[in-house]
Amino acid sequence: MKLLDRLRDLLRKAPEQVLTTDTPGLSVVAEAFDIAEADSAVLARSHLLAADRPAVLRHHLRLPGDKVAEATGLLAQDGWELRPMAGEYAADEVLNSGFVQLHALRVQQLDALHCAQERSRMAGLAQRLGGDSLGWDALQPSPEA
């Protein structure tokens, strides 16, 4: 019986790691900051993107500080997580202009249709709240990770 158990253990696949917004070793595999470029073109030119695997879609937003709570609530309804952008530049902008640099993050399969829909949604949300949607990027674990 022990031999069969050992054989089963050898044949079992290691469980695949579940991707989260906090998965270590994520790197940018696609980015879209030019509003004139179609999302389909962005995905097509990305040689690092593993299209069959989920990715963290990260939108870059600039919102008035007093609208962050409202944006957080609206985005959370669809599974988005809103986080402040790290870095000295982001902190300086809050002090100088009252705007906050934020990331809206969610794990999903990437395709041109959904990327375009979410880009449009983020632009509409930012405009409604008096801010800007700067673009998006996608992150996946690096192949070595």
C-alpha positions in Angstrom: 0.0 0.0 0.0 2.8 2.4 0.8 4.2 2.0 -2.8 0.8 3.0 -4.2 0.6 6.0 -1.9 4.0 7.2 -2.9 3.2 6.8 -6.6 0.0 8.8 -6.1 1.9 11.5 -4.4 4.4 11.7 -7.2 1.7 12.0 -9.8 -0.3 14.7 -8.1 0.2 18.1 -9.5 1.2 20.8 -7.2 -1.7 23.2 -6.6 -1.5 26.3 -8.8 -0.9 29.5 -6.9 -4.0 31.7 -6.8 -3.3 35.1 -8.2 -4.2 38.1 -5.9 -3.5 41.8 -6.0 -0.8 41.1 -3.4 0.9 38.2 -5.1 4.7 38.7 -4.8 6.8 38.9 -8.0 4.2 40.7 -10.2 5.6 42.6 -13.1 4.0 44.8 -15.8 3.2 42.8 -18.9 1.0 45.4 -20.7 0.3 49.1 -20.4 -2.1 51.6 -21.9 -1.6 55.2 -21.2 -2.3 56.6 -24.7 -6.0 57.2 -25.0 -5.7 57.0 -28.8 -4.4 53.4 -28.8 -7.0 50.7 -28.8 -6.8 48.2 -25.9 -6.7 45.4 -28.5 -3.5 46.9 -29.9 -2.0 47.1 -26.4 -2.7 43.4 -25.7 -1.5 42.4 -29.2 1.9 44.1 -28.9 2.5 42.7 -25.4 5.0 39.9 -25.8 5.1 39.3 -22.0 1.4 38.7 -21.5 0.3 35.1 -20.9 -3.3 35.6 -22.3 -4.5 32.2 -21.0 -3.8 33.2 -17.4 -5.4 35.8 -15.1 -3.7 39.1 -14.5 -4.0 42.0 -12.1 -5.6 44.9 -14.0 -4.4 48.2 -12.4 -6.0 51.5 -13.4 -4.2 54.7 -12.5 -6.5 57.4 -11.2 -6.2 60.9 -10.0 -9.1 62.0 -7.7 -9.9 64.8 -5.3 -9.0 63.7 -1.8 -12.6 64.2 -0.6 -14.0 61.8 -3.2 -11.8 58.8 -2.4 -14.3 57.2 0.0 -17.1 57.5 -2.5 -14.9 56.0 -5.3 -13.9 53.2 -2.9 -17.5 52.3 -2.3 -18.5 52.4 -5.9 -15.6 50.3 -7.1 -15.9 47.7 -4.3 -19.3 46.7 -5.6 -17.6 45.1 -8.6 -14.6 43.7 -6.7 -12.2 46.6 -7.3 -9.7 47.5 -4.6 -8.7 51.2 -4.4 -5.2 51.9 -3.0 -3.1 55.0 -2.8 -0.2 55.2 -5.2 3.1 54.9 -3.3 6.0 57.3 -3.8 7.2 60.8 -3.1 5.5 62.3 -6.2 2.1 61.1 -5.1 2.5 62.5 -1.6 3.7 65.9 -3.0 0.7 66.1 -5.3 -1.8 65.7 -2.4 -0.1 68.5 -0.5 0.0 70.8 -3.5 -3.2 70.2 -5.3 -5.6 68.2 -3.1 -5.7 65.4 -5.6 -4.7 61.8 -4.7 -3.0 59.4 -7.0 -4.7 56.0 -6.7 -4.6 52.5 -8.1 -7.8 50.5 -8.7 -6.9 46.8 -8.8 -8.7 43.6 -9.7 -7.7 40.1 -10.8 -9.3 39.1 -14.1 -8.8 37.5 -17.4 -7.6 40.1 -19.9 -9.2 40.5 -23.3 -9.7 43.6 -25.4 -13.4 43.9 -24.8 -13.2 43.9 -21.0 -10.1 46.1 -20.9 -12.0 48.7 -23.1 -15.1 48.5 -20.9 -13.2 49.0 -17.7 -11.1 51.8 -19.2 -14.3 53.6 -20.1 -15.8 52.9 -16.7 -12.8 54.3 -14.9 -12.8 57.4 -17.1 -16.5 58.0 -16.4 -16.1 57.5 -12.7 -13.1 59.8 -12.5 -14.8 62.5 -14.5 -18.0 62.2 -12.4 -15.9 62.7 -9.3 -13.8 65.6 -10.7 -10.6 63.6 -11.4 -8.8 61.9 -14.2 -8.2 58.3 -15.4 -4.6 58.2 -16.5 -4.5 54.7 -18.0 -4.0 51.1 -17.0 -1.4 48.4 -16.8 -1.6 44.7 -16.3 0.6 42.6 -14.0 1.3 38.9 -13.9 3.9 36.9 -12.1 7.2 36.9 -13.9 8.0 33.6 -15.6 10.9 33.0 -13.1 8.6 33.4 -10.1 
